[in-house]
Amino acid sequence: MMHARTIHACLLLGLLAPTLPSCRSREPAPFETFTRNKLAAVVRGLESARDAQVLARDQLVKTLDAIRRDAWTGAVPDDAYDLIRRMRSTCESRSTSAHQRIRQASLRGDEYFGQWSRELEDYDDTDLRASGRRARNDLKARFDETIRALKAAEATIEPVLTVIDDQVLFIKHHRGQQALPERPTPTIDPPAQADALINLTRLAELQVDDFFDGVSIEK
């Protein structure tokens, strides 16, 4: 039989247990999950934006090449129009996808860094808070630079689409002829527009890769 003193001690501990301070309540338990999941989402967003932008670039360049190869002087207008019109539609859908993914990547970054800023206020140690703020600001600066690179590359898409639209319209207006006539020299240089798109997209790819090199997560 349990001794009365032991029973009293057990009852007392039971009554005190809810009021005793818990170390677990001071653990930043959500932080590990937040860091892993949110940062992984940021990385996936940038990766997705980069890949979508590359697909858009490749389709735009492919369409310009097809115009010069299959829809130039002497080509059958109906065949040329059907081909380039379909390719132009694909350019539009891929460009739209790239724009949406860049926007989503930017929003994911805003969410991640915003939450990080709010959690800095949870520190009691001012030195740790200052260190955390420096780490947050450094990574945020690199993220902002990456988004700017993606948006700079995106800005070169619309001029290429404009060049393609002019060519599609030219072909359309000559569908009643047996062959496409010689084109006048365009005011906007298509190869120059394509080169700008290619170069800035490659720079954006490098910037995304550089951001990946600076973080360590399990994607």
ZAMARGU-4260 file (C-alpha; in steps of 0.2 Angstrom, whole numbers, plus 5000, padded with zeros to 4 digits):
<rodrens>
0) 5000/5000/5000 | 5006/5017/4995 | 5012/5028/5010 | 5001/5043/5014 | 5016/5055/5013
5) 5020/5048/4995 | 5001/5050/4990 | 5002/5068/4996 | 5018/5072/4987 | 5010/5065/4971
10) 4995/5075/4973 | 5005/5091/4976 | 5015/5088/4960 | 4999/5085/4950 | 4992/5101/4956
15) 5008/5111/4952 | 5012/5103/4935 | 5001/5115/4925 | 5009/5130/4933 | 5027/5125/4931
20) 5037/5134/4917 | 5039/5123/4902 | 5056/5124/4892 | 5046/5118/4877 | 5036/5134/4877
25) 5052/5144/4874 | 5058/5133/4860 | 5056/5142/4843 | 5048/5125/4837 | 5040/5133/4821
30) 5056/5141/4816 | 5064/5126/4809 | 5049/5121/4799 | 5047/5139/4793 | 5065/5141/4788
35) 5065/5124/4778 | 5048/5125/4770 | 5048/5144/4766 | 5065/5145/4760 | 5063/5130/4749
40) 5047/5138/4742 | 5057/5153/4738 | 5071/5143/4729 | 5058/5132/4720 | 5049/5148/4714
45) 5065/5156/4707 | 5069/5139/4699 | 5052/5138/4691 | 5053/5156/4685 | 5070/5153/4677
50) 5065/5138/4668 | 5049/5146/4661 | 5059/5161/4655 | 5071/5150/4646 | 5056/5141/4638
55) 5049/5157/4632 | 5066/5163/4626 | 5069/5147/4616 | 5051/5148/4608 | 5053/5166/4603
60) 5070/5163/4595 | 5064/5148/4587 | 5049/5158/4579 | 5061/5171/4573 | 5072/5158/4565
65) 5056/5150/4557 | 5051/5167/4549 | 5068/5169/4541 | 5069/5151/4535 | 5051/5146/4531
70) 5041/5162/4529 | 5052/5173/4519 | 5053/5179/4501 | 5046/5166/4490 | 5037/5156/4503
75) 5019/5151/4500 | 5009/5164/4510 | 4995/5152/4517 | 5008/5139/4523 | 5019/5152/4530
80) 5005/5161/4539 | 4998/5145/4547 | 5015/5140/4553 | 5020/5157/4561 | 5003/5160/4568
85) 5004/5144/4578 | 5021/5147/4584 | 5017/5165/4589 | 5003/5158/4600 | 5015/5147/4609
90) 5026/5162/4611 | 5012/5171/4620 | 5007/5157/4631 | 5025/5154/4637 | 5029/5172/4639
95) 5013/5173/4650 | 5019/5158/4660 | 5036/5166/4663 | 5028/5182/4669 | 5016/5173/4681
100) 5030/5163/4688 | 5042/5178/4691 | 5027/5186/4700 | 5024/5171/4711 | 5043/5170/4715
105) 5043/5188/4720 | 5028/5185/4731 | 5036/5170/4740 | 5051/5180/4743 | 5041/5194/4751
110) 5032/5182/4762 | 5048/5173/4768 | 5058/5189/4772 | 5043/5197/4779 | 5040/5183/4791
115) 5059/5183/4795 | 5058/5201/4800 | 5043/5199/4811 | 5052/5184/4820 | 5067/5195/4823
120) 5057/5203/4837 | 5056/5187/4846 | 5074/5187/4851 | 5078/5192/4869 | 5097/5193/4865
125) 5100/5209/4856 | 5117/5203/4848 | 5108/5188/4841 | 5094/5199/4834 | 5107/5210/4826
130) 5116/5195/4818 | 5099/5188/4812 | 5095/5205/4804 | 5111/5206/4795 | 5109/5188/4789
135) 5091/5192/4783 | 5096/5208/4775 | 5111/5200/4765 | 5100/5186/4758 | 5086/5198/4754
140) 5098/5209/4744 | 5104/5194/4734 | 5085/5189/4732 | 5081/5206/4726 | 5095/5206/4713
145) 5089/5190/4706 | 5072/5196/4704 | 5078/5211/4695 | 5088/5201/4683 | 5073/5190/4679
150) 5062/5206/4676 | 5076/5214/4666 | 5076/5198/4654 | 5057/5198/4654 | 5057/5216/4648
155) 5065/5210/4632 | 5051/5198/4628 | 5038/5211/4622 | 5050/5219/4609 | 5053/5202/4601
160) 5034/5198/4601 | 5031/5215/4593 | 5043/5210/4579 | 5035/5193/4577 | 5018/5202/4576
165) 5023/5213/4562 | 5029/5198/4552 | 5013/5189/4555 | 5003/5204/4549 | 5014/5206/4534
170) 5012/5188/4529 | 4993/5189/4532 | 4991/5204/4521 | 5000/5194/4507 | 4990/5178/4508
175) 4981/5182/4491 | 4998/5180/4482 | 5007/5165/4475 | 5022/5169/4485 | 5028/5181/4498
180) 5036/5197/4491 | 5053/5204/4497 | 5051/5213/4513 | 5058/5231/4516 | 5071/5233/4529
185) 5063/5233/4546 | 5064/5248/4557 | 5067/5237/4572 | 5081/5225/4569 | 5075/5207/4574
190) 5092/5199/4577 | 5096/5214/4589 | 5080/5211/4599 | 5084/5192/4599 | 5102/5195/4605
195) 5096/5206/4619 | 5083/5193/4625 | 5096/5179/4624 | 5110/5189/4633 | 5099/5195/4648
200) 5090/5178/4650 | 5107/5170/4652 | 5112/5183/4665 | 5096/5180/4674 | 5100/5161/4674
205) 5117/5165/4681 | 5110/5176/4695 | 5097/5162/4700 | 5111/5149/4701 | 5122/5161/4711
210) 5107/5163/4723 | 5106/5144/4724 | 5124/5143/4729 | 5122/5154/4744 | 5108/5144/4752
215) 5108/5126/4759 | 5091/5117/4759 | 5083/5101/4754 | 5072/5105/4739
</rodrens>
